[in-house]
Amino acid sequence: MFRILSLTAVAATLIAAPAFAGDVNVTINGVQARGGDLLAALQTPDQFMQPAGAYGERVQNPRAGAAHITLHDVAPGDYSLSVLHDADGDHAMAMGPDGRPAEGWAMVNGETLRARPTFDQVKFTVPASGDVNLTVAMEYPR
């Protein structure tokens, strides 16, 4: 009888266990062929706008048009997505003399931004189960 109860308890635990990771599928529209790499990172609130990310992916020498990346096994929670078209290869956003980005970039809701974003303006949520599909548009300096 103890064996049956133990197996039942294990089975109930497995059935009730939530999924703890999902994939974040990102379509990046409006990529320009400028050399360099696309660097994409998911950042937690503590990592936001810092040179760190919880998950990342690189697209080497992207072609003009759309690029697609998948970040696998992302833990549930709130994240921002930052994409940098690192044309100069220094792994940092180049800034122009006017203080604006001198390289291409993308974020969730990026088209609505008119100043440095807050985390809440660009965040999205990875649920406890299932994947997330995002589409962002690259913004390039004129």
N, CA, C and O of each residue as an XYZ file, in Angstrom:
568
protein
N       0.814     -1.180      0.000
C       0.000      0.000      0.000
C       0.867      1.256      0.000
O       0.539      2.216     -0.698
N       1.968      1.282      0.764
C       2.853      2.431      0.789
C       3.378      2.722     -0.614
O       3.498      3.884     -1.003
N       3.687      1.689     -1.365
C       4.214      1.845     -2.716
C       3.178      2.527     -3.608
O       3.534      3.408     -4.391
N       1.914      2.144     -3.509
C       0.860      2.735     -4.326
C       0.672      4.199     -3.952
O       0.513      5.043     -4.835
N       0.688      4.518     -2.652
C       0.558      5.904     -2.226
C       1.739      6.740     -2.714
O       1.550      7.874     -3.153
N       2.955      6.195     -2.642
C       4.136      6.928     -3.099
C       4.058      7.203     -4.588
O       4.345      8.319     -5.022
N       3.677      6.211     -5.381
C       3.555      6.404     -6.822
C       2.462      7.408     -7.151
O       2.611      8.217     -8.067
N       1.366      7.355     -6.405
C       0.281      8.315     -6.621
C       0.760      9.731     -6.300
O       0.451     10.667     -7.038
N       1.503      9.896     -5.219
C       2.013     11.216     -4.849
C       2.980     11.739     -5.902
O       2.928     12.916     -6.260
N       3.859     10.878     -6.399
C       4.804     11.289     -7.444
C       4.053     11.675     -8.709
O       4.363     12.697     -9.321
N       3.078     10.881     -9.107
C       2.292     11.174    -10.312
C       1.550     12.497    -10.164
O       1.509     13.285    -11.109
N       0.968     12.755     -9.008
C       0.251     14.018     -8.786
C       1.208     15.200     -8.852
O       0.851     16.257     -9.372
N       2.407     15.033     -8.336
C       3.403     16.105     -8.385
C       3.795     16.399     -9.823
O       3.902     17.565    -10.202
N       4.011     15.380    -10.622
C       4.396     15.579    -12.017
C       3.290     16.246    -12.816
O       3.562     17.105    -13.654
N       2.069     15.867    -12.570
C       0.936     16.438    -13.298
C       0.743     17.903    -12.912
O       0.414     18.726    -13.767
N       0.942     18.241    -11.634
C       0.688     19.594    -11.167
C       1.866     20.541    -11.415
O       1.713     21.756    -11.287
N       3.034     20.004    -11.767
C       4.216     20.845    -11.937
C       4.057     21.755    -13.148
O       3.784     21.278    -14.249
N       4.224     23.059    -12.956
C       4.121     23.984    -14.077
C       5.387     23.941    -14.926
O       6.448     23.529    -14.456
N       5.265     24.368    -16.172
C       6.440     24.514    -17.014
C       7.223     25.724    -16.510
O       6.635     26.759    -16.195
N       8.529     25.595    -16.434
C       9.332     26.667    -15.884
C      10.135     27.425    -16.926
O      10.943     28.283    -16.572
N       9.935     27.133    -18.184
C      10.678     27.834    -19.216
C       9.928     27.765    -20.532
O       9.217     26.800    -20.812
N      10.097     28.789    -21.321
C       9.506     28.821    -22.648
C      10.493     29.474    -23.599
O      11.530     29.985    -23.177
N      10.172     29.456    -24.860
C      11.006     30.096    -25.860
C      10.452     31.481    -26.172
O       9.239     31.690    -26.160
N      11.335     32.409    -26.447
C      10.954     33.742    -26.911
C      11.408     33.832    -28.364
O      12.602     33.873    -28.658
N      10.428     33.861    -29.265
C      10.681     33.934    -30.702
C      10.554     35.389    -31.127
O       9.520     36.017    -30.904
N      11.605     35.923    -31.737
C      11.642     37.340    -32.082
C      11.829     37.504    -33.591
O      12.736     36.922    -34.185
N      10.956     38.305    -34.195
C      11.132     38.748    -35.573
C      11.578     40.201    -35.514
O      10.920     41.041    -34.900
N      12.701     40.486    -36.156
C      13.267     41.836    -36.171
C      13.109     42.367    -37.594
O      13.812     41.927    -38.504
N      12.194     43.303    -37.784
C      11.922     43.864    -39.109
C      12.776     45.101    -39.366
O      13.226     45.773    -38.439
N      12.986     45.380    -40.650
C      13.679     46.601    -41.046
C      15.176     46.583    -40.849
O      15.798     47.638    -40.732
N      15.770     45.391    -40.809
C      17.220     45.286    -40.660
C      17.879     45.820    -41.934
O      17.445     45.508    -43.043
N      18.915     46.615    -41.766
C      19.694     47.122    -42.901
C      21.018     46.378    -42.977
O      21.583     45.999    -41.951
N      21.507     46.171    -44.176
C      22.783     45.479    -44.381
C      23.910     46.483    -44.157
O      24.338     47.166    -45.088
N      24.380     46.565    -42.930
C      25.415     47.537    -42.560
C      26.659     46.857    -42.016
O      27.520     47.521    -41.438
N      26.773     45.536    -42.192
C      27.892     44.816    -41.600
C      27.674     44.639    -40.114
O      26.606     44.951    -39.588
N      28.684     44.140    -39.447
C      28.582     43.920    -38.008
C      27.586     42.833    -37.669
O      27.236     42.015    -38.520
N      27.137     42.823    -36.446
C      26.225     41.800    -35.943
C      25.004     42.438    -35.296
O      25.049     43.579    -34.836
N      23.911     41.675    -35.269
C      22.763     42.029    -34.438
C      22.971     41.332    -33.102
O      23.183     40.120    -33.058
N      22.913     42.077    -32.033
C      23.029     41.528    -30.683
C      21.693     41.720    -29.990
O      21.221     42.847    -29.840
N      21.087     40.627    -29.569
C      19.789     40.677    -28.897
C      19.946     40.146    -27.484
O      20.611     39.135    -27.262
N      19.329     40.835    -26.527
C      19.411     40.418    -25.127
C      18.089     40.639    -24.426
O      17.412     41.642    -24.649
N      17.727     39.689    -23.575
C      16.611     39.864    -22.655
C      17.205     40.309    -21.336
O      18.171     39.728    -20.842
N      16.608     41.356    -20.770
C      17.124     41.897    -19.520
C      16.034     41.924    -18.465
O      14.874     42.217    -18.752
N      16.426     41.614    -17.250
C      15.544     41.726    -16.090
C      15.516     43.195    -15.661
O      16.317     43.988    -16.156
N      14.625     43.569    -14.763
C      14.621     44.967    -14.295
C      15.977     45.425    -13.749
O      16.365     46.575    -13.956
N      16.703     44.541    -13.057
C      18.007     44.909    -12.493
C      19.087     45.070    -13.564
O      20.068     45.780    -13.343
N      18.922     44.425    -14.715
C      19.914     44.486    -15.787
C      19.588     45.556    -16.829
O      20.411     45.843    -17.698
N      18.411     46.139    -16.750
C      17.909     47.035    -17.782
C      18.884     48.169    -18.094
O      19.361     48.861    -17.194
N      19.171     48.346    -19.392
C      20.045     49.386    -19.922
C      21.476     49.269    -19.389
O      22.213     50.255    -19.352
N      21.861     48.065    -18.981
C      23.220     47.785    -18.535
C      23.863     46.826    -19.544
O      23.157     46.228    -20.355
N      25.185     46.671    -19.505
C      25.830     45.729    -20.428
C      25.740     44.291    -19.931
O      26.742     43.577    -19.885
N      24.537     43.873    -19.562
C      24.300     42.507    -19.085
C      22.934     42.069    -19.589
O      22.068     42.892    -19.887
N      22.762     40.780    -19.676
C      21.475     40.246    -20.077
C      21.312     38.839    -19.551
O      22.287     38.107    -19.389
N      20.074     38.466    -19.286
C      19.789     37.129    -18.777
C      19.881     36.092    -19.895
O      20.256     34.944    -19.653
N      19.538     36.496    -21.118
C      19.555     35.605    -22.278
C      20.008     36.438    -23.467
O      19.703     37.628    -23.545
N      20.732     35.825    -24.388
C      21.196     36.588    -25.534
C      21.374     35.725    -26.772
O      21.454     34.499    -26.706
N      21.431     36.413    -27.899
C      21.618     35.753    -29.190
C      22.302     36.734    -30.127
O      22.133     37.946    -29.989
N      23.073     36.221    -31.078
C      23.777     37.052    -32.052
C      23.467     36.564    -33.460
O      23.452     35.362    -33.726
N      23.219     37.515    -34.357
C      23.057     37.222    -35.783
C      24.240     37.880    -36.473
O      24.352     39.105    -36.495
N      25.117     37.069    -37.032
C      26.305     37.598    -37.681
C      25.972     38.155    -39.053
O      25.244     37.536    -39.829
N      26.510     39.328    -39.342
C      26.393     39.987    -40.637
C      25.002     39.821    -41.254
O      24.859     39.193    -42.304
N      23.982     40.380    -40.607
C      22.606     40.167    -41.082
C      22.357     40.804    -42.452
O      22.948     41.824    -42.809
N      21.471     40.171    -43.193
C      21.028     40.704    -44.481
C      19.922     41.721    -44.250
O      19.297     41.760    -43.191
N      19.698     42.539    -45.265
C      18.597     43.497    -45.196
C      17.271     42.745    -45.180
O      17.129     41.711    -45.834
N      16.312     43.261    -44.440
C      14.988     42.648    -44.343
C      14.663     42.276    -42.921
O      14.822     43.084    -42.006
N      14.210     41.061    -42.731
C      13.830     40.575    -41.404
C      14.818     39.526    -40.923
O      15.322     38.718    -41.704
N      15.086     39.553    -39.628
C      15.905     38.527    -38.986
C      15.042     37.847    -37.938
O      14.136     38.455    -37.369
N      15.335     36.583    -37.693
C      14.565     35.815    -36.714
C      15.530     35.170    -35.730
O      16.536     34.580    -36.124
N      15.213     35.288    -34.449
C      16.002     34.627    -33.416
C      15.057     33.946    -32.437
O      13.894     34.323    -32.301
N      15.583     32.941    -31.765
C      14.845     32.274    -30.696
C      15.745     32.182    -29.477
O      16.871     31.691    -29.553
N      15.240     32.654    -28.374
C      15.918     32.534    -27.087
C      15.220     31.386    -26.358
O      14.027     31.457    -26.064
N      15.968     30.345    -26.075
C      15.395     29.105    -25.543
C      15.388     29.064    -24.013
O      16.245     29.642    -23.344
N      14.398     28.363    -23.498
C      14.313     28.040    -22.068
C      14.380     29.284    -21.167
O      15.131     29.329    -20.193
N      13.585     30.272    -21.520
C      13.538     31.515    -20.742
C      12.609     31.318    -19.542
O      11.465     30.888    -19.696
N      13.102     31.629    -18.377
C      12.312     31.488    -17.147
C      11.160     32.487    -17.150
O      11.290     33.571    -17.719
N      10.040     32.145    -16.527
C       8.921     33.085    -16.438
C       9.332     34.378    -15.744
O      10.175     34.380    -14.847
N       8.721     35.473    -16.175
C       8.994     36.758    -15.547
C       8.893     37.899    -16.535
O       8.543     37.701    -17.699
N       9.200     39.088    -16.066
C       9.185     40.287    -16.900
C      10.584     40.564    -17.421
O      11.565     40.466    -16.684
N      10.666     40.912    -18.705
C      11.932     41.189    -19.371
C      11.759     42.366    -20.314
O      10.648     42.704    -20.723
N      12.882     42.979    -20.648
C      12.934     43.886    -21.784
C      13.760     43.173    -22.860
O      14.588     42.316    -22.554
N      13.526     43.534    -24.103
C      14.316     43.021    -25.218
C      15.060     44.200    -25.812
O      14.444     45.198    -26.187
N      16.369     44.098    -25.900
C      17.187     45.116    -26.546
C      17.902     44.478    -27.719
O      18.529     43.428    -27.575
N      17.810     45.108    -28.878
C      18.533     44.655    -30.061
C      19.432     45.797    -30.494
O      18.979     46.933    -30.634
N      20.695     45.500    -30.706
C      21.678     46.468    -31.176
C      22.246     45.975    -32.492
O      22.677     44.826    -32.581
N      22.258     46.820    -33.521
C      22.985     46.500    -34.750
C      24.395     47.057    -34.550
O      24.661     48.227    -34.826
N      25.272     46.214    -34.075
C      26.628     46.591    -33.676
C      27.527     46.654    -34.911
O      28.361     45.775    -35.126
N      27.353     47.683    -35.705
C      28.078     47.815    -36.966
C      29.581     47.999    -36.754
O      30.374     47.575    -37.595
N      29.988     48.629    -35.634
C      31.414     48.865    -35.413
C      32.087     47.760    -34.597
O      33.295     47.821    -34.367
N      31.331     46.753    -34.155
C      31.904     45.585    -33.497
C      32.427     45.793    -32.090
O      33.194     44.965    -31.600
N      32.035     46.884    -31.416
C      32.551     47.118    -30.068
C      31.629     46.617    -28.961
O      31.942     46.778    -27.781
N      30.495     46.012    -29.324
C      29.532     45.455    -28.364
C      28.911     46.502    -27.454
O      28.474     46.182    -26.349
N      28.867     47.746    -27.906
C      28.251     48.828    -27.141
C      27.555     49.774    -28.120
O      27.955     49.889    -29.278
N      26.522     50.442    -27.644
C      25.809     51.402    -28.475
C      26.675     52.628    -28.710
O      27.073     53.301    -27.760
N      26.966     52.920    -29.969
C      27.679     54.152    -30.308
C      26.678     55.305    -30.238
O      25.542     55.189    -30.698
N      27.113     56.398    -29.665
C      26.251     57.568    -29.528
C      26.784     58.700    -30.392
O      27.993     58.902    -30.503
N      25.857     59.435    -31.004
C      26.226     60.585    -31.815
C      26.507     61.796    -30.940
O      26.278     61.760    -29.731
N      27.005     62.872    -31.550
C      27.305     64.085    -30.785
C      26.066     64.718    -30.142
O      26.180     65.483    -29.184
N      24.885     64.393    -30.676
C      23.648     64.932    -30.107
C      23.091     64.054    -28.980
O      22.023     64.342    -28.440
N      23.825     62.967    -28.621
C      23.398     62.075    -27.547
C      22.412     61.006    -27.977
O      21.901     60.254    -27.147
N      22.144     60.938    -29.273
C      21.222     59.918    -29.786
C      22.016     58.721    -30.297
O      23.196     58.848    -30.622
N      21.363     57.548    -30.367
C      22.057     56.367    -30.876
C      22.588     56.582    -32.298
O      21.898     57.122    -33.162
N      23.834     56.143    -32.515
C      24.461     56.237    -33.835
C      24.452     54.892    -34.546
O      24.976     54.779    -35.654
N      23.864     53.868    -33.924
C      23.733     52.548    -34.532
C      22.268     52.130    -34.443
O      21.496     52.695    -33.668
N      21.899     51.142    -35.238
C      20.531     50.652    -35.219
C      20.186     49.967    -33.909
O      21.042     49.368    -33.258
N      18.918     50.064    -33.533
C      18.451     49.459    -32.290
C      16.974     49.098    -32.419
O      16.276     49.598    -33.302
N      16.514     48.235    -31.540
C      15.094     47.881    -31.458
C      14.767     47.462    -30.033
O      15.597     46.893    -29.325
N      13.526     47.760    -29.628
C      12.974     47.336    -28.338
C      11.485     47.108    -28.537
O      10.904     47.593    -29.508
N      10.874     46.382    -27.637
C       9.425     46.260    -27.634
C       8.865     47.669    -27.437
O       9.315     48.392    -26.547
N       7.903     48.060    -28.243
C       7.308     49.406    -28.218
C       8.296     50.500    -28.600
O       8.058     51.670    -28.299
N       9.395     50.150    -29.255
C      10.425     51.115    -29.609
C       9.930     52.260    -30.471
O      10.424     53.383    -30.361
N       8.960     51.984    -31.328
C       8.449     53.028    -32.216
C       7.728     54.142    -31.463
O       7.513     55.218    -32.021
N       7.355     53.908    -30.222
C       6.645     54.933    -29.439
C       7.583     55.760    -28.567
O       7.163     56.752    -27.971
N       8.841     55.362    -28.491
C       9.783     56.035    -27.584
C      10.269     57.360    -28.164
O      10.540     57.457    -29.361
N      10.376     58.364    -27.325
C      10.897     59.673    -27.725
C      12.027     60.123    -26.813
O      12.596     61.197    -27.007
N      12.352     59.303    -25.818
C      13.432     59.589    -24.873
C      13.928     58.253    -24.323
O      13.422     57.195    -24.698
N      14.899     58.304    -23.454
C      15.418     57.082    -22.829
C      14.249     56.324    -22.190
O      13.487     56.904    -21.417
N      14.105     55.038    -22.507
C      12.939     54.298    -22.002
C      13.065     53.915    -20.532
O      14.155     53.856    -19.964
N      11.912     53.660    -19.949
C      11.861     53.024    -18.640
C      11.579     51.544    -18.880
O      11.091     51.164    -19.944
N      11.881     50.727    -17.907
C      11.630     49.291    -18.032
C      10.157     49.031    -18.314
O       9.827     48.216    -19.175
N       9.269     49.714    -17.600
C       7.835     49.478    -17.770
C       7.346     49.806    -19.180
O       6.371     49.212    -19.641
N       7.999     50.737    -19.873
C       7.589     51.087    -21.237
C       7.913     49.993    -22.246
O       7.237     49.881    -23.268
N       8.930     49.187    -21.978
C       9.408     48.227    -22.978
C       9.374     46.772    -22.501
O       9.920     45.889    -23.163
N       8.747     46.527    -21.373
C       8.743     45.168    -20.839
C       7.683     44.293    -21.524
O       6.724     44.778    -22.123
N       7.906     43.001    -21.405
C       6.926     41.994    -21.791
C       7.060     40.865    -20.783
O       8.043     40.795    -20.046
N       6.069     39.983    -20.755
C       6.046     38.910    -19.758
C       6.167     37.552    -20.420
O       5.474     37.255    -21.393
N       7.055     36.732    -19.881
C       7.142     35.323    -20.260
C       6.281     34.576    -19.247
O       6.571     34.607    -18.051
N       5.217     33.899    -19.715
C       4.317     33.214    -18.779
C       4.945     31.933    -18.227
O       6.000     31.500    -18.690
N       4.292     31.340    -17.243
C       4.784     30.105    -16.630
C       4.758     28.933    -17.598
O       5.468     27.948    -17.393
N       3.960     29.024    -18.641
C       3.968     27.967    -19.655
C       3.696     28.600    -21.006
O       2.953     29.575    -21.114
N       4.297     28.044    -22.014
C       4.078     28.526    -23.370
C       5.171     29.465    -23.841
O       5.965     29.981    -23.056
N       5.185     29.668    -25.145
C       6.182     30.501    -25.781
C       5.647     31.914    -25.981
O       4.443     32.154    -25.892
N       6.553     32.842    -26.252
C       6.221     34.233    -26.532
C       6.722     34.550    -27.933
O       7.840     34.181    -28.292
N       5.901     35.233    -28.725
C       6.285     35.678    -30.060
C       6.278     37.200    -30.075
O       5.261     37.827    -29.778
N       7.419     37.791    -30.423
C       7.560     39.239    -30.458
C       7.962     39.678    -31.856
O       8.667     38.955    -32.560
N       7.518     40.850    -32.253
C       7.977     41.489    -33.482
C       8.398     42.897    -33.123
O       7.629     43.655    -32.531
N       9.624     43.246    -33.483
C      10.145     44.580    -33.233
C      10.684     45.146    -34.537
O      11.028     44.401    -35.454
N      10.753     46.461    -34.608
C      11.256     47.141    -35.805
C      12.563     47.854    -35.458
O      12.666     48.533    -34.437
N      13.551     47.686    -36.324
C      14.825     48.375    -36.137
C      14.640     49.870    -36.381
O      13.887     50.285    -37.262
N      15.334     50.656    -35.594
C      15.386     52.111    -35.765
C      16.849     52.438    -36.076
O      17.749     52.052    -35.330
N      17.075     53.147    -37.172
C      18.427     53.523    -37.555
C      18.548     55.052    -37.578
O      17.585     55.755    -37.884
N      19.756     55.561    -37.248
C      19.939     57.009    -37.344
C      19.857     57.434    -38.807
O      20.176     56.664    -39.712
N      19.432     58.649    -39.014
C      19.318     59.159    -40.405
C      20.655     59.591    -40.936
O      20.750     60.042    -42.077
